[in-house]
Amino acid sequence: MSNLDEINTIKANTLAQMAEVSAERKPSYSEDGQTFSWTEYLEHLQRRVDWCNSQLAAEDPFEFPTQGYTP
């Protein structure tokens, strides 16, 4: 599996997690002294998707348009 395949898999899995969390609409809560914030969790997942997007964009081929000039 190539790095691009792995990044695409990470992105797909993260988007699936985001869909699952969004569908459940759980509020933030505390349990045994730990606080769980679903908003912060979704923001964390979004940052992971953004990272994947930037990695994938960096691998895209690119061109610099140029034009020759003859005096």
N, C-alpha and C positions, 0 to 999 in steps of 0.2 A: 504494500500500500504506500503510495507516495505521500509527501507532506501535504499536497493540495487535497488529496482524498481525505486525509485525516482532518484537515481544517474544515472541509465540507461536512464531514461526519460530526465534528464538534458543533458546528453551526446548526445542523439539522437537529441534533439532540437538544441543544439549548433552546431552539425555537419550540420544540415539542414540550420542554419543561415550562416555558413561558405560557404556552397555550393551556397547559394543565393548571398551572397556578392561577392564571387569569379566570379560568372557568369556575374555579372553586370559590373565588372571592372571599378568602379567609381574612379576618381582621388580624391586626398585630396582637400579640398576647405574651404573657409571661408565665413561665412554668419552672418550678424548682430554681428560682433565682436567675433564669435565663430569659432574655427578651427575644422574641421572634417578630420581626417586622417584614411583612410580605412585600411592602413597597420597596424597602431596601433590597430585598432578595430579587425582585423584578429588575431593579436598577443594576444590580450585580450581573444578572443574566444579560441585560441589554448591553452592558460594557463588554461582555464576552462576545456577543454577536458583532459588536462594532469592531473588536479586535480581529475577529475572523474576517470581516469584510475588508479591513485594511491589509491583512496578510494576503488575501486573495487578489486584491487590487494591485498589490506590489508585484504579483506574479504575472499579471496581464502584459502581453506584449504592447509596446508603444512605438510611435513614430514621431519624429520631429519633421514637420514640413519645411522644406528648404527650397530655395530657388537660386539657380546659378546666375551669375552676372558676368557678362563679358564686356569690357570697356571698348 
